[in-house]
């Protein structure tokens, strides 16, 4: 198992990002849903947890066939998807509890992600006090302005080095922006990737972490670059936008029927540590 902690700062507050995150995930998923691939929402409903309180449960099918590298396409079906399950108790989120990202034809592959959001510049140490962590794990800071993303995903209008928000007056972001920008918040993400196949374990786990790193950077860059679109929206308004966008996205995904089933698991038990009070 390869465990890494990613810390991604944003020139926002955690309350602002709560709306921005939902808006960004919905818009990005719809943009990516072409030719029957992308993110299909199966469930999106309120969920109550005895420890974390009220939250939102989502189940999504992530269609990936054309986005895999050539070596991975050679050993996977032509059309398949994985199931992502998330329990959002903002500012704490569980994604892929247990084996809910486990593909039926890859029984020894799983991903587990815990996320906590705080209003700081990423300087909270030992924020994840979990029995799942054995020994030290690598901590990586991701800079939404100056860390590179794959060229095919680069958009100049979404580059924080050049973007300036008309509504908030924030941006563009300069070198060292994390040390002097206000407001500022940080997404702390503890990511565990496990692929227990001899000869492939290291290669696959490192590849998955690279994909997750790129996804995190792209998503957070877009959340900031689209701030003038979602700034001022209430939770009711962003939830309505989320439902409308999901319906349109599911129609696009439905053009190609999936052929691979994915294993199902129950909801997580209330044993995870969390702050007083999400998608990945």
N, C-alpha and C positions, 0 to 999 in steps of 0.2 A: 504494500500500500504506500502511495506517495501522498503526503499531506503538506499543503502549503497554505499560508495565510496571506491574503491580498488586502491591501489598504488603498482605497481610492478616494481622494479628497475632491470636494465639489465646492464652488463658490455659492453655496445655498445653505439654508437651514434644513434640519431634518424634517420639519413640517412642510416646507416647500417641496422637498424631494419626494415626500410621500405622494403628492399629486403628480409631480413630474415623472416619477418612475412608472406609475400606472399609464399615463398618457404615452410615454415613450415606448413602453413594451407593446402597447396596442398598435401604435402607428408603425413601428418597425416590423412587427410580425406581419401586418398587412402588406407592407412594401415587399417583404421577402416571399410572399405567397404567390409564386408564379409557377405555371406549368405543373400544378398539383403538389408543389412542395412548399414548406414553410411551417407555421405553427397553427395547429388546429385546436381550438378550445373545446374540451369535452364537458367540463364542469367548472362553474365559477359561482360559489355560493357561500353564505355566512357559515362560520364554524366557531363553536364555543369550546375552549379548553379549560380544564379545571385549574391549571397553573397559570397559563398566559392570558386567560380571559377571552374576550370576543376577538374574532379574526376572520380571515377569508381563506377558504380552501379552493385551490384551482387544480384541475387536471388537464394537461395538454398533451397532444401528440406532435412530436417534432419530427417532421419528414426531412430526411437528410441525404438520400441516395446520391444526388449529383454533387453534394458538398464534401464528400469523402475523398481522401487522397487515393491515388491509383492503387497503392498496395492494399488499402482497406477495401476498395470496391471489388478487388479480386476474390475476397473471401466472404462477401456479404451478398444477400439477395439483391436483385435489381431494384426492387421497390420495398422499402421498409420504413418503420418509424420506431421511435422510442417514446415511452410515456414519462412525462415529468409531472410529479405531484409536489405541491407546495402548500405550506401552512403559514399564512402571513399574519403575525401578531405584531405589527409595526410598533416600535422599531426593532423587532426581532423576527426572523424568518427562518423556516426550515424548508429546504428543497431536497427532494429525492431521499426521503427518510428510508433507512434500511436499504432495500433493493428495488425501490420503485423506478429506478432508471435502468433496471436490468433487462436486457433483451433476451427473448426466449432462446435464440440461437447462440447467445454468448452468456451462458449461465454463470460465469465467473467474473463478470464485469459489473461494477457498480460505482455510482458517484453519490457523494453525500456533501451537502453544502449548508453551513450555518451562517447567517448574516446578522450583524448588529450595526445599527446606525447611531452615531453620536455627534453632537455639536462640538467638534474639536478638529485639530489638524492631523489626526492619526497618531497621537502620542499616548494613547491608553495601552498600557502593557498588560499582558495576561488577561485580555478581555474574554477569552474563551477558556473557561475553567471546566474542562470536560474530561471524563474518564476515557474517552475514545483516543485522546492524545497520549502517545507513549514517547516520552523524551521530548527533546526540542524539535521544533519544526521551522522551516524557512519562512521568514516574513519578507514580503516584497511590496514596496510602494509602487503604485502605478500612477503616472502623471498624465492626466487627460490631455494636457497641452503639448508635452514634449516627448512622450514615449511614442515610438513608431507603431503604426497599424498596417496590416496588409494593404498594398497599393490599390487593390481592386475595391477596397471599402473606403478609400479616402475621398472626401468631398470638401472642397475649399470652404464652402458655406458652413460646414460643421467643424471647422478648425478653430479651437479655442484661442489660438494665437492671433487670429484675425477677427473673430466674431465679437460684436459689441451689442449688448441687449438694449433695445430702445425703451423697454418698459422698466427695467431695473437699473440701467446704467452700468452693469457689470461687464467686464471684459473690455478689450482683449486681455488674455493672461500672459504675463511676462515671466522671465526666468525668476525662480524663487518665489512665485506667487503664493505658495502655501504658507510662507512665513509671515506675510503681511496682509493677506486678503481677509476681509470681513464682509458678510458672514462666511463661515466655513464649516463644513461637516465632513464626516468620513464614513464610508462604507467598509466595515470590517468583514471579510469573507474567509471562513475556514473551509477549505476544499479538500476532500479526501477522495482519491481515485484508486480503485482496486481492480486489477486484471490479473488473475491468478493462472496464467498459462506460461509454462516454462519456455524460455527462449523469446517470448514476446512481451513479457510483463513490463520491463523497463521502457521499451520503445513505445508501447501503447500508453502507459501512464504518463510519460513525458509529453507525448503528442496531445493527449486530452487536456493536460494542463495548459499547453500552449494555446489550444483552441479556446479554453475558458478565459485565459488572459486576454486574448483578442476580443472576445465577446464583451468582457467587462469594460475594456477601454472604449470600444465602439458605442456601447449602450450609454455609458456615462457622458461621453462627448456629445452624443445626440440629445440627452436630457438637458444639457446646458445650452446647446445650440438652438434647441426648440423652445427655450424658456418663454419667449414672447408669445408662443402659441398656447401654452398651458397656464402661464402666470395669471392668477386671479380666478381660476376655476375652483369651484367648491368640490368636495368629495362627491356630492350627488351628481354634479355635472360631469366629472371625470369618469364616474361609474357608468353614466349614461353613454358617454363617448366610447367607453370600453365595450359595452354591450353591442352598440351599433357597429363598431369596427370588427368585433369578433364574428358577428353574423355575416358580414361581407367577406371576411377572411375565410370562414368555414365554407362558404359557397365556392371560393376559388380552389380550396384544398379538395373539395368533394369531386372535382372534375376527374381525379384519378383515385380509384379505390385502393386502399392499403391491402397488402397481401400477407403481412406478417403480424402475428399477435404478440403482445407483450405481457409479461407476468404482472400480476396484480398483488398489492399488499394492502394491509389495513392502515388506518391512520396512526400517527406516532403516539407513543405513550407519553405521559406527562412527567418525564424524567430529565428533560433538558434544562440546563441553567439558562436564565434569561434576565434582562433588566426589567424594570417595572412594566413596562409594556414593550415581502416583504418584504422577477421574477426574474427572477433569476436573470 
